[in-house]
C-alpha cells in the first residue's frame, strides 16, 4: 500500500506546503516528508490528523492507496492505434499520477515537425530519452543532439533550456523516463 504518494498528491492538489500540513497535523515536516516518500508509515491517528489538515478523508486515501496499479503492460499493437492530437504529440504514461513515486515514464509519439515541451515545475531531476523508432533532436543548453533509433540521452532536467523535436519525415517513438 502506498499511502505516501496519495497524501502527497492530495496535499499538492490543495497547494499546501509540507510545513503547513505538518504544523496543522502536529508532526514534524521531516516526518511528513518521510511518510510522503514511503520511508516511514503513520499511525492511524497521525494519518487521520494529516488527512484532516489537508481536508480529505482518511478512508478515501486508504482506498486509493489500495487500488493503485502495481504493474502496467502496454502491448506493441496498442501503440499503432493511438491518435495524436492537434498538438502533434501523444504521451502514453505507464502509471497514473497517484502511482508514480520516484520515477515517471512514458512512450512519446511525436509527429514530423512537432516538439514536446519539458515537464513544468521539475528541476534538477534526471531524465532518460531513448529513441525506439525514427529520430529526434534534443535541444539542451543551446546544444542540439540528433538521436537516431537506438540512441539514448541521460540528462539533468532544465526546463527552460531543453525540448525534444521531430525534424524527420515520419512519426518518432521514444521511451522517456524521469525522476520526480
C-alpha positions in Angstrom: 0.0 0.0 0.0 1.4 3.4 -0.9 -0.3 6.0 1.3 2.6 8.4 0.9 2.1 9.2 -2.8 -1.7 9.6 -2.4 -1.1 12.0 0.5 1.4 14.0 -1.5 -0.9 14.3 -4.4 -3.8 15.4 -2.2 -1.6 18.0 -0.5 -0.3 19.4 -3.8 -3.8 19.5 -5.2 -4.7 21.8 -2.3 -1.5 23.8 -3.0 -0.4 23.2 0.6 3.2 23.1 1.8 4.8 20.4 3.9 5.3 23.0 6.6 1.6 24.0 6.7 0.2 20.4 6.8 2.8 19.1 9.3 2.1 22.1 11.6 -1.7 21.5 11.5 -1.3 17.8 12.0 1.1 18.2 14.9 4.0 16.4 13.4 7.4 17.5 12.1 7.9 18.5 8.5 10.6 15.8 8.2 8.3 13.1 9.4 5.6 14.2 6.9 8.2 14.1 4.1 9.2 10.6 5.1 5.6 9.5 5.0 5.0 11.0 1.6 8.2 9.3 0.3 7.2 6.0 1.9 10.2 5.9 4.1 8.0 5.9 7.2 4.4 4.9 7.9 2.0 7.0 10.0 -0.1 5.6 12.9 -3.9 5.6 12.3 -4.2 8.7 14.5 -1.5 10.5 12.6 -3.0 9.6 9.2 -6.3 11.0 10.4 -4.6 14.2 11.5 -2.8 14.6 8.2 -5.9 14.0 6.2 -7.9 16.4 8.4 -5.1 19.0 7.9 -5.3 18.6 4.1 -9.1 18.5 4.1 -9.5 14.9 2.8 -11.0 11.7 4.1 -8.6 9.1 5.6 -10.8 6.2 4.4 -10.7 7.6 0.8 -6.9 7.9 1.0 -6.6 4.3 2.1 -9.0 3.2 -0.6 -7.0 5.0 -3.3 -3.7 3.5 -2.0 -5.2 0.0 -2.1 -6.5 0.5 -5.7 -3.2 1.7 -7.1 -1.8 -0.2 -10.1 1.2 -2.3 -9.3 2.0 -3.2 -12.9 1.1 -1.9 -16.4 1.6 -3.7 -19.6 1.4 -1.9 -22.9 1.4 -4.1 -26.0 3.1 -3.1 -29.2 -0.1 -3.5 -31.2 -1.7 -0.8 -29.0 0.9 1.9 -30.0 -0.3 1.9 -33.6 -3.9 2.7 -32.6 -3.1 5.9 -30.7 -4.5 9.1 -32.2 -2.1 12.0 -32.0 -4.0 15.2 -31.1 -3.6 18.6 -32.8 -0.6 19.5 -30.7 1.4 16.9 -32.6 2.5 14.6 -29.9 1.0 11.9 -27.6 2.3 10.7 -24.3 1.4 7.2 -23.2 2.1 7.0 -19.5 2.7 3.7 -17.8 1.2 4.7 -14.4 -1.4 7.2 -13.3 -0.1 10.2 -11.2 -1.0 8.7 -7.9 1.0 5.6 -8.7 4.2 7.5 -9.6 6.6 7.7 -6.6 10.1 8.3 -7.7 10.0 8.0 -11.4 7.7 9.0 -14.2 7.8 7.1 -17.5 6.1 7.2 -20.9 6.2 6.3 -24.5 6.3 9.5 -26.6 4.9 9.7 -30.2 5.8 12.9 -32.0 4.6 13.9 -35.5 7.1 15.3 -38.0 7.8 19.0 -37.4 6.4 18.9 -33.8 8.1 19.5 -30.4 7.2 18.3 -27.0 7.8 20.6 -24.0 9.7 19.9 -20.9 7.9 18.9 -17.7 6.8 22.1 -15.9 7.9 22.7 -12.3 10.5 20.0 -12.3 14.1 20.9 -11.7 17.3 19.0 -11.1 15.7 15.7 -11.7 17.2 13.2 -14.1 15.7 12.1 -17.5 16.5 9.3 -20.0 15.3 9.6 -23.6 15.7 6.5 -25.8 14.6 6.7 -29.5 12.7 3.5 -30.4 11.7 4.5 -33.9 12.7 7.3 -36.2 14.9 10.2 -35.0 14.6 13.1 -32.6 16.5 16.3 -31.8 17.2 17.0 -28.2 18.0 20.7 -27.6 19.7 21.0 -24.3 21.6 24.1 -23.0 21.8 25.6 -26.5 23.2 22.4 -28.0 21.3 20.2 -30.4 21.8 16.4 -30.3 20.4 14.2 -33.1 19.3 10.9 -31.6 18.5 8.1 -34.1 16.8 4.8 -33.5 18.5 3.1 -30.6 20.3 6.2 -29.3 19.7 7.4 -25.8 20.4 10.5 -23.7 20.6 10.9 -20.0 20.5 14.4 -18.6 19.6 16.7 -15.7 16.2 18.4 -16.2 16.5 22.1 -17.1 13.0 23.1 -18.4 13.9 26.5 -19.9 16.9 25.0 -21.8 15.5 21.8 -23.2 13.0 20.5 -25.7 12.5 17.5 -28.0 11.7 18.0 -31.7 10.9 15.6 -34.5 12.5 17.1 -37.6 12.2 13.9 -39.6 9.5 12.9 -42.1 8.0 10.1 -40.0 6.4 9.8 -36.6 9.1 9.2 -34.0 8.6 7.0 -31.0 10.7 7.2 -27.8 10.8 5.8 -24.3 11.1 8.5 -21.8 11.9 8.1 -18.0 12.4 10.9 -15.5 12.8 11.1 -11.7 10.2 13.1 -9.8 
